[in-house]
């Protein structure tokens, strides 16, 4: 793992915000979002971390964080990018790893993150008539924000 950390630092020293190994087979790297695509391609092609386990998102309050979890022979590399809550966007990786489109759709629909250079359908996870600007995994979102016309058509009642 030290070799992988060394390669990441050597290639992207100025773009690494944080680089730690929380356990023997894991590396966590937080990076400058402007270099995300370059670092992701490097991780896949040069470091061999070509299995995308998942992409997860988190609302940190003032920012959104996106984590890309990549694996290679039991080693996991997590690449984290922090984005502003207002107008968050990130480059697609779907052209590198096709299975990423599902996870990217989740980021778009649930957090409101624009995925640049991706052709995602309007909704894949939420209903087709889901109101624009409603992102259910953001901390400030409440079900009460949905218009009454939308909630009246639900087949099941929201639990309180």
N, CA, C and O of each residue as an XYZ file, in Angstrom:
640
protein
N       0.818     -1.186      0.000
C       0.000      0.000      0.000
C       0.870      1.261      0.000
O       0.475      2.291     -0.546
N       2.031      1.176      0.602
C       2.928      2.333      0.616
C       3.370      2.688     -0.805
O       3.542      3.862     -1.134
N       3.551      1.676     -1.634
C       3.951      1.919     -3.018
C       2.853      2.679     -3.770
O       3.142      3.606     -4.527
N       1.606      2.288     -3.561
C       0.474      2.962     -4.207
C       0.380      4.401     -3.718
O       0.182      5.317     -4.517
N       0.519      4.604     -2.421
C       0.486      5.961     -1.872
C       1.602      6.807     -2.472
O       1.394      7.972     -2.811
N       2.776      6.222     -2.599
C       3.911      6.935     -3.189
C       3.661      7.334     -4.630
O       4.002      8.444     -5.039
N       3.065      6.432     -5.403
C       2.758      6.743     -6.801
C       1.723      7.857     -6.909
O       1.838      8.739     -7.759
N       0.712      7.812     -6.046
C      -0.302      8.866     -6.058
C       0.307     10.220     -5.711
O       0.028     11.218     -6.375
N       1.133     10.253     -4.679
C       1.766     11.506     -4.279
C       2.751     12.006     -5.330
O       2.844     13.208     -5.576
N       3.472     11.097     -5.938
C       4.442     11.484     -6.958
C       3.755     12.115     -8.171
O       4.235     13.105     -8.723
N       2.636     11.533     -8.574
C       1.944     12.012     -9.771
C       1.035     13.216     -9.511
O       0.830     14.038    -10.405
N       0.487     13.327     -8.294
C      -0.544     14.345     -8.039
C      -0.341     15.095     -6.718
O      -1.311     15.486     -6.069
N       0.888     15.290     -6.332
C       1.200     15.889     -5.037
C       0.397     17.160     -4.752
O      -0.141     17.312     -3.656
N       0.311     18.061     -5.710
C      -0.358     19.344     -5.478
C      -1.877     19.235     -5.415
O      -2.548     20.187     -5.017
N      -2.422     18.095     -5.800
C      -3.877     17.917     -5.836
C      -4.395     17.009     -4.731
O      -5.600     16.773     -4.643
N      -3.515     16.500     -3.894
C      -3.910     15.636     -2.785
C      -4.167     16.500     -1.560
O      -3.288     17.230     -1.104
N      -5.378     16.407     -1.035
C      -5.758     17.147      0.166
C      -5.484     16.303      1.402
O      -5.062     16.814      2.440
N      -5.733     14.989      1.272
C      -5.528     14.059      2.387
C      -5.227     12.687      1.799
O      -5.827     12.290      0.801
N      -4.306     11.970      2.413
C      -3.954     10.620      1.977
C      -3.588      9.810      3.214
O      -2.576     10.069      3.865
N      -4.438      8.811      3.533
C      -4.206      7.982      4.715
C      -4.530      6.523      4.403
O      -5.247      6.212      3.452
N      -3.979      5.644      5.232
C      -4.318      4.219      5.197
C      -4.979      3.879      6.520
O      -4.283      3.622      7.503
N      -6.312      3.870      6.571
C      -6.993      3.598      7.835
C      -6.867      2.146      8.294
O      -7.085      1.844      9.468
N      -6.515      1.246      7.369
C      -6.278     -0.159      7.714
C      -5.300     -0.720      6.691
O      -5.037     -0.075      5.676
N      -4.752     -1.918      6.940
C      -3.674     -2.432      6.089
C      -3.984     -2.526      4.587
O      -3.068     -2.379      3.778
N      -5.215     -2.761      4.193
C      -5.519     -2.948      2.768
C      -6.411     -1.849      2.200
O      -7.079     -2.045      1.184
N      -6.417     -0.702      2.853
C      -7.264      0.423      2.415
C      -6.446      1.704      2.312
O      -5.576      1.989      3.135
N      -6.761      2.463      1.265
C      -6.199      3.803      1.113
C      -7.361      4.754      0.894
O      -8.268      4.488      0.106
N      -7.312      5.862      1.605
C      -8.304      6.921      1.434
C      -7.565      8.152      0.949
O      -6.586      8.584      1.559
N      -8.043      8.721     -0.165
C      -7.428      9.932     -0.702
C      -8.523     10.955     -1.003
O      -9.489     10.662     -1.707
N      -8.356     12.147     -0.462
C      -9.255     13.270     -0.791
C      -8.467     14.176     -1.715
O      -7.317     14.521     -1.442
N      -9.105     14.558     -2.819
C      -8.382     15.268     -3.865
C      -9.078     16.558     -4.287
O     -10.238     16.806     -3.959
N      -8.333     17.356     -5.017
C      -8.849     18.551     -5.650
C      -9.833     18.123     -6.744
O      -9.456     17.349     -7.624
N     -11.081     18.602     -6.715
C     -12.064     18.151     -7.704
C     -11.695     18.468     -9.153
O     -12.161     17.789    -10.068
N     -10.871     19.482     -9.373
C     -10.495     19.826    -10.747
C      -9.642     18.744    -11.402
O      -9.598     18.653    -12.628
N      -8.977     17.937    -10.612
C      -8.124     16.866    -11.150
C      -8.748     15.485    -10.988
O      -8.084     14.470    -11.199
N     -10.027     15.448    -10.613
C     -10.684     14.173    -10.334
C     -10.514     13.163    -11.466
O     -10.055     12.044    -11.238
N     -10.879     13.552    -12.667
C     -10.861     12.596    -13.787
C      -9.445     12.054    -14.020
O      -9.274     10.854    -14.234
N      -8.432     12.925    -13.980
C      -7.051     12.478    -14.185
C      -6.629     11.463    -13.124
O      -6.003     10.449    -13.433
N      -6.978     11.747    -11.883
C      -6.590     10.852    -10.786
C      -7.365      9.542    -10.870
O      -6.813      8.476    -10.596
N      -8.648      9.616    -11.249
C      -9.433      8.396    -11.391
C      -8.861      7.502    -12.495
O      -8.703      6.297    -12.303
N      -8.555      8.090    -13.637
C      -7.971      7.316    -14.750
C      -6.645      6.703    -14.321
O      -6.367      5.549    -14.647
N      -5.825      7.453    -13.597
C      -4.549      6.947    -13.100
C      -4.767      5.744    -12.181
O      -4.053      4.746    -12.283
N      -5.751      5.837    -11.289
C      -6.038      4.739    -10.366
C      -6.457      3.478    -11.101
O      -6.058      2.375    -10.730
N      -7.260      3.641    -12.141
C      -7.758      2.489    -12.897
C      -6.672      1.913    -13.804
O      -6.409      0.711    -13.776
N      -6.052      2.759    -14.595
C      -5.127      2.273    -15.636
C      -3.717      1.995    -15.106
O      -3.112      0.981    -15.453
N      -3.199      2.889    -14.270
C      -1.817      2.733    -13.815
C      -1.678      1.949    -12.515
O      -0.686      1.248    -12.310
N      -2.673      2.069    -11.638
C      -2.605      1.350    -10.366
C      -3.381      0.039    -10.386
O      -3.261     -0.764     -9.461
N      -4.180     -0.186    -11.434
C      -4.916     -1.440    -11.567
C      -6.142     -1.572    -10.689
O      -6.664     -2.675    -10.524
N      -6.609     -0.484    -10.126
C      -7.841     -0.518     -9.325
C      -9.021     -0.333    -10.282
O      -9.592      0.752    -10.393
N      -9.364     -1.414    -10.960
C     -10.340     -1.320    -12.049
C     -11.708     -1.907    -11.715
O     -12.563     -2.022    -12.593
N     -11.919     -2.275    -10.471
C     -13.237     -2.758    -10.059
C     -13.917     -1.672     -9.226
O     -13.472     -1.358     -8.122
N     -14.992     -1.104     -9.759
C     -15.741     -0.090     -9.033
C     -16.716     -0.795     -8.104
O     -17.688     -1.401     -8.556
N     -16.457     -0.716     -6.809
C     -17.339     -1.343     -5.817
C     -18.634     -0.557     -5.694
O     -19.723     -1.131     -5.721
N     -18.511      0.749     -5.560
C     -19.676      1.628     -5.439
C     -19.208      3.072     -5.502
O     -18.017      3.367     -5.399
N     -20.166      3.954     -5.671
C     -19.938      5.389     -5.492
C     -20.939      5.819     -4.430
O     -22.131      5.533     -4.544
N     -20.468      6.488     -3.423
C     -21.379      6.947     -2.375
C     -21.286      8.461     -2.241
O     -20.297      9.085     -2.625
N     -22.337      9.023     -1.691
C     -22.385     10.459     -1.488
C     -22.726     10.767     -0.045
O     -23.310      9.942      0.658
N     -22.359     11.957      0.389
C     -22.679     12.397      1.743
C     -22.885     13.901      1.738
O     -22.171     14.644      1.064
N     -23.867     14.326      2.497
C     -24.112     15.742      2.701
C     -23.386     16.129      3.981
O     -23.742     15.668      5.066
N     -22.371     16.973      3.855
C     -21.564     17.371      5.004
C     -22.043     18.686      5.614
O     -21.383     19.247      6.489
N     -23.174     19.166      5.157
C     -23.695     20.433      5.657
C     -23.453     21.550      4.665
O     -24.372     21.960      3.956
N     -22.222     22.051      4.606
C     -21.914     23.135      3.676
C     -21.393     22.616      2.334
O     -21.308     23.371      1.366
N     -21.047     21.336      2.276
C     -20.519     20.722      1.051
C     -21.133     19.340      0.862
O     -21.724     18.765      1.776
N     -20.971     18.826     -0.361
C     -21.315     17.436     -0.657
C     -20.012     16.695     -0.898
O     -19.079     17.245     -1.483
N     -19.947     15.451     -0.450
C     -18.758     14.643     -0.697
C     -19.164     13.426     -1.510
O     -20.172     12.779     -1.226
N     -18.361     13.123     -2.526
C     -18.563     11.942     -3.349
C     -17.352     11.045     -3.153
O     -16.211     11.500     -3.231
N     -17.613      9.755     -2.896
C     -16.542      8.786     -2.671
C     -16.643      7.666     -3.704
O     -17.682      7.023     -3.850
N     -15.552      7.452     -4.404
C     -15.451      6.387     -5.398
C     -14.607      5.283     -4.775
O     -13.443      5.501     -4.441
N     -15.196      4.089     -4.617
C     -14.519      2.977     -3.969
C     -14.082      1.982     -5.046
O     -14.912      1.352     -5.700
N     -12.770      1.853     -5.215
C     -12.186      0.978     -6.223
C     -11.420     -0.152     -5.553
O     -10.808      0.037     -4.502
N     -11.460     -1.335     -6.173
C     -10.755     -2.484     -5.591
C      -9.809     -3.112     -6.604
O      -9.990     -3.016     -7.818
N      -8.784     -3.764     -6.042
C      -7.812     -4.514     -6.820
C      -7.234     -5.584     -5.908
O      -6.510     -5.269     -4.964
N      -7.548     -6.846     -6.181
C      -6.997     -7.976     -5.436
C      -7.131     -7.804     -3.915
O      -6.188     -8.074     -3.171
N      -8.283     -7.361     -3.472
C      -8.523     -7.228     -2.040
C      -8.110     -5.900     -1.439
O      -8.403     -5.638     -0.272
N      -7.439     -5.059     -2.206
C      -7.086     -3.722     -1.746
C      -8.174     -2.750     -2.190
O      -8.704     -2.874     -3.294
N      -8.502     -1.799     -1.349
C      -9.540     -0.827     -1.675
C      -8.941      0.572     -1.645
O      -8.269      0.964     -0.691
N      -9.203      1.303     -2.707
C      -8.795      2.693     -2.821
C     -10.063      3.534     -2.883
O     -10.871      3.372     -3.796
N     -10.238      4.418     -1.932
C     -11.398      5.315     -1.904
C     -10.936      6.715     -2.273
O     -10.086      7.302     -1.604
N     -11.513      7.240     -3.353
C     -11.179      8.581     -3.832
C     -12.334      9.500     -3.457
O     -13.468      9.290     -3.888
N     -12.045     10.510     -2.660
C     -13.075     11.429     -2.189
C     -12.895     12.800     -2.826
O     -11.780     13.295     -2.996
N     -14.036     13.395     -3.174
C     -14.063     14.728     -3.759
C     -15.137     15.524     -3.044
O     -16.266     15.053     -2.905
N     -14.806     16.715     -2.591
C     -15.803     17.595     -1.973
C     -16.235     18.638     -2.989
O     -15.423     19.229     -3.700
N     -17.552     18.843     -3.029
C     -18.153     19.766     -3.991
C     -19.008     20.784     -3.259
O     -19.557     20.487     -2.198
N     -19.127     21.989     -3.818
C     -20.014     22.976     -3.190
C     -21.460     22.528     -3.309
O     -21.821     21.846     -4.269
N     -22.288     22.902     -2.349
C     -23.711     22.533     -2.417
C     -24.439     23.281     -3.525
O     -25.396     22.769     -4.106
N     -23.988     24.471     -3.807
C     -24.607     25.254     -4.871
C     -23.917     24.926     -6.193
O     -22.738     25.230     -6.374
N     -24.648     24.311     -7.108
C     -24.102     23.990     -8.424
C     -23.034     22.915     -8.437
O     -22.039     23.061     -9.148
N     -23.202     21.830     -7.672
C     -22.169     20.781     -7.660
C     -22.132     20.030     -8.987
O     -23.173     19.693     -9.551
N     -20.929     19.773     -9.474
C     -20.783     18.992    -10.701
C     -19.459     18.259    -10.697
O     -18.482     18.678    -10.078
N     -19.465     17.138    -11.418
C     -18.272     16.300    -11.519
C     -18.322     15.572    -12.856
O     -19.401     15.332    -13.399
N     -17.162     15.226    -13.380
C     -17.071     14.510    -14.656
C     -17.568     13.079    -14.509
O     -17.394     12.453    -13.464
N     -18.185     12.574    -15.562
C     -18.599     11.174    -15.573
C     -17.379     10.261    -15.637
O     -16.325     10.637    -16.149
N     -17.545      9.071    -15.112
C     -16.545      8.014    -15.306
C     -17.190      6.832    -16.024
O     -16.579      5.774    -16.179
N     -18.433      7.028    -16.460
C     -19.171      5.964    -17.125
C     -18.517      5.469    -18.393
O     -18.710      4.314    -18.774
N     -17.747      6.313    -19.058
C     -17.047      5.877    -20.265
C     -15.819      5.032    -19.923
O     -15.288      4.332    -20.785
N     -15.371      5.093    -18.681
C     -14.230      4.287    -18.232
C     -14.733      2.980    -17.623
O     -14.215      1.906    -17.927
N     -15.739      3.077    -16.768
C     -16.357      1.918    -16.119
C     -17.869      2.049    -16.328
O     -18.529      2.851    -15.667
N     -18.403      1.258    -17.248
C     -19.806      1.374    -17.641
C     -20.798      1.264    -16.493
O     -21.834      1.929    -16.520
N     -20.518      0.463    -15.509
C     -21.428      0.287    -14.392
C     -21.584      1.528    -13.531
O     -22.446      1.564    -12.652
N     -20.769      2.544    -13.767
C     -20.830      3.766    -12.965
C     -22.095      4.559    -13.243
O     -22.509      5.356    -12.401
N     -22.717      4.369    -14.387
C     -23.890      5.170    -14.737
C     -25.014      5.038    -13.707
O     -25.700      6.019    -13.420
N     -25.207      3.871    -13.162
C     -26.239      3.691    -12.140
C     -25.937      4.535    -10.911
O     -26.811      5.236    -10.402
N     -24.704      4.466    -10.438
C     -24.307      5.242     -9.267
C     -24.356      6.738     -9.550
O     -24.752      7.526     -8.691
N     -23.955      7.125    -10.747
C     -24.003      8.547    -11.116
C     -25.440      9.048    -11.156
O     -25.712     10.188    -10.780
N     -26.358      8.202    -11.610
C     -27.772      8.590    -11.603
C     -28.250      8.836    -10.182
O     -29.031      9.755     -9.935
N     -27.785      8.023     -9.253
C     -28.152      8.215     -7.859
C     -27.614      9.545     -7.337
O     -28.328     10.268     -6.642
N     -26.373      9.873     -7.661
C     -25.810     11.155     -7.233
C     -26.625     12.319     -7.787
O     -26.889     13.299     -7.090
N     -27.013     12.195     -9.034
C     -27.785     13.255     -9.692
C     -29.157     13.425     -9.053
O     -29.555     14.536     -8.704
N     -29.868     12.328     -8.904
C     -31.239     12.399     -8.416
C     -31.337     12.647     -6.912
O     -32.193     13.412     -6.470
N     -30.499     12.029     -6.147
C     -30.631     12.083     -4.692
C     -29.873     13.247     -4.046
O     -30.237     13.697     -2.959
N     -28.812     13.738     -4.717
C     -28.019     14.832     -4.161
C     -28.023     16.096     -5.019
O     -27.627     17.163     -4.550
N     -28.467     15.985     -6.274
C     -28.478     17.153     -7.155
C     -27.125     17.473     -7.757
O     -26.859     18.627     -8.093
N     -26.266     16.476     -7.901
C     -24.939     16.677     -8.487
C     -25.037     16.491    -10.001
O     -25.503     15.456    -10.476
N     -24.603     17.480    -10.737
C     -24.606     17.393    -12.198
C     -23.420     16.536    -12.634
O     -22.283     16.785    -12.234
N     -23.695     15.530    -13.455
C     -22.643     14.655    -13.964
C     -22.315     15.126    -15.378
O     -23.088     14.909    -16.311
N     -21.164     15.770    -15.522
C     -20.779     16.336    -16.814
C     -20.442     15.236    -17.818
O     -19.839     14.220    -17.472
N     -20.840     15.461    -19.055
C     -20.562     14.562    -20.186
C     -21.213     13.193    -20.033
O     -20.701     12.198    -20.544
N     -22.331     13.144    -19.335
C     -23.087     11.892    -19.193
C     -24.488     12.117    -19.736
O     -25.071     13.187    -19.560
N     -25.009     11.118    -20.384
C     -26.356     11.192    -20.935
C     -27.261     10.296    -20.106
O     -27.597      9.184    -20.511
N     -27.651     10.799    -18.934
C     -28.511     10.042    -18.038
C     -29.967     10.383    -18.318
O     -30.280     11.518    -18.677
N     -30.855      9.417    -18.159
C     -32.282      9.745    -18.277
C     -32.684     10.703    -17.165
O     -31.972     10.859    -16.173
N     -33.832     11.338    -17.346
C     -34.277     12.296    -16.329
C     -34.316     11.639    -14.953
O     -33.762     12.173    -13.992
N     -34.965     10.488    -14.859
C     -35.022      9.769    -13.584
C     -34.811      8.285    -13.823
O     -35.371      7.702    -14.751
N     -34.009      7.699    -12.987
C     -33.791      6.265    -13.010
C     -34.231      5.666    -11.675
O     -34.727      4.540    -11.627
N     -34.050      6.411    -10.610
C     -34.356      5.923     -9.272
C     -35.678      6.482     -8.766
O     -36.525      5.741     -8.268
N     -35.845      7.778     -8.894
C     -37.080      8.423     -8.435
C     -38.167      8.285     -9.494
O     -37.883      7.917    -10.634
N     -39.402      8.577     -9.122
C     -40.509      8.484    -10.076
C     -40.342      9.519    -11.187
O     -39.691     10.547    -10.998
N     -40.925      9.241    -12.325
C     -40.799     10.141    -13.472
C     -41.355     11.534    -13.196
O     -40.894     12.512    -13.784
N     -42.327     11.629    -12.319
C     -42.922     12.931    -12.026
C     -42.323     13.594    -10.779
O     -42.912     14.526    -10.232
N     -41.159     13.120    -10.332
C     -40.522     13.704     -9.150
C     -40.245     15.185     -9.412
O     -39.740     15.533    -10.479
N     -40.564     16.053     -8.464
C     -40.386     17.496     -8.666
C     -38.915     17.897     -8.831
O     -38.040     17.385     -8.133
N     -38.660     18.812     -9.756
C     -37.308     19.332     -9.954
C     -36.834     20.041     -8.689
O     -37.623     20.659     -7.973
N     -35.543     19.941     -8.429
C     -34.966     20.643     -7.291
C     -35.182     19.984     -5.940
O     -34.843     20.566     -4.909
N     -35.741     18.782     -5.926
C     -35.973     18.038     -4.681
C     -34.956     16.893     -4.612
O     -35.003     15.964     -5.419
N     -34.045     16.966     -3.651
C     -32.969     15.982     -3.540
C     -33.042     15.296     -2.176
O     -32.545     15.835     -1.188
N     -33.656     14.115     -2.114
C     -33.997     13.488     -0.834
C     -32.850     13.060      0.080
O     -33.099     12.800      1.257
N     -31.625     12.975     -0.392
C     -30.531     12.591      0.504
C     -29.738     13.791      1.028
O     -28.724     13.620      1.704
N     -30.190     14.975      0.723
C     -29.579     16.157      1.328
C     -30.162     16.365      2.715
O     -31.349     16.127      2.937
N     -29.341     16.804      3.636
C     -29.773     16.964      5.024
C     -30.901     17.965      5.188
O     -31.726     17.829      6.092
N     -30.946     18.965      4.327
C     -31.962     19.999      4.477
C     -33.291     19.632      3.807
O     -34.236     20.420      3.856
N     -33.380     18.458      3.186
C     -34.609     18.058      2.511
C     -35.572     17.413      3.508
O     -35.169     16.600      4.340
N     -36.829     17.780      3.413
C     -37.896     17.193      4.231
C     -39.031     16.790      3.303
O     -39.272     17.453      2.295
N     -39.720     15.725      3.630
C     -40.824     15.275      2.782
C     -41.897     16.345      2.631
O     -42.638     16.358      1.648
N     -41.976     17.234      3.603
C     -42.960     18.314      3.544
C     -42.660     19.282      2.399
O     -43.513     20.093      2.039
N     -41.470     19.206      1.829
C     -41.102     20.080      0.725
C     -41.759     19.651     -0.584
O     -41.803     20.421     -1.543
N     -42.266     18.428     -0.622
C     -42.930     17.954     -1.834
C     -44.274     18.654     -1.994
O     -44.978     18.872     -1.008
N     -44.635     19.005     -3.217
C     -45.939     19.639     -3.416
C     -47.076     18.676     -3.063
O     -46.954     17.464     -3.239
N     -48.172     19.230     -2.567
C     -49.320     18.406     -2.175
C     -49.848     17.590     -3.352
O     -50.292     16.456     -3.171
N     -49.803     18.150     -4.539
C     -50.283     17.424     -5.715
C     -49.480     16.150     -5.956
O     -50.004     15.178     -6.499
N     -48.204     16.153     -5.552
C     -47.372     14.964     -5.718
C     -47.688     13.926     -4.645
O     -47.895     12.754     -4.960
N     -47.727     14.343     -3.393
C     -47.929     13.386     -2.301
C     -49.337     12.804     -2.301
O     -49.535     11.689     -1.818
N     -50.319     13.530     -2.831
C     -51.688     13.009     -2.875
C     -51.791     11.784     -3.770
O     -52.675     10.949     -3.578
N     -50.909     11.668     -4.732
C     -50.953     10.538     -5.657
C     -50.161      9.314     -5.212
O     -50.144      8.304     -5.916
N     -49.520      9.386     -4.083
C     -48.752      8.236     -3.611
C     -49.679      7.113     -3.167
O     -50.725      7.357     -2.565
N     -49.287      5.886     -3.469
C     -50.120      4.736     -3.116
C     -50.022      4.373     -1.642
O     -50.968      3.827     -1.075
N     -48.917      4.663     -1.034
C     -48.778      4.359      0.380
C     -48.521      5.645      1.138
O     -48.022      6.622      0.580
N     -48.860      5.635      2.388
C     -48.710      6.842      3.198
C     -47.291      6.915      3.744
O     -46.648      5.904      4.026
N     -46.837      8.138      3.879
C     -45.532      8.363      4.490
C     -45.639      8.043      5.976
O     -46.632      8.381      6.620
N     -44.642      7.411      6.499
C     -44.646      7.154      7.941
C     -44.141      8.398      8.659
O     -43.249      9.097      8.177
N     -44.705      8.647      9.770
C     -44.351      9.857     10.522
C     -43.140      9.634     11.374
O     -42.701     10.546     12.075
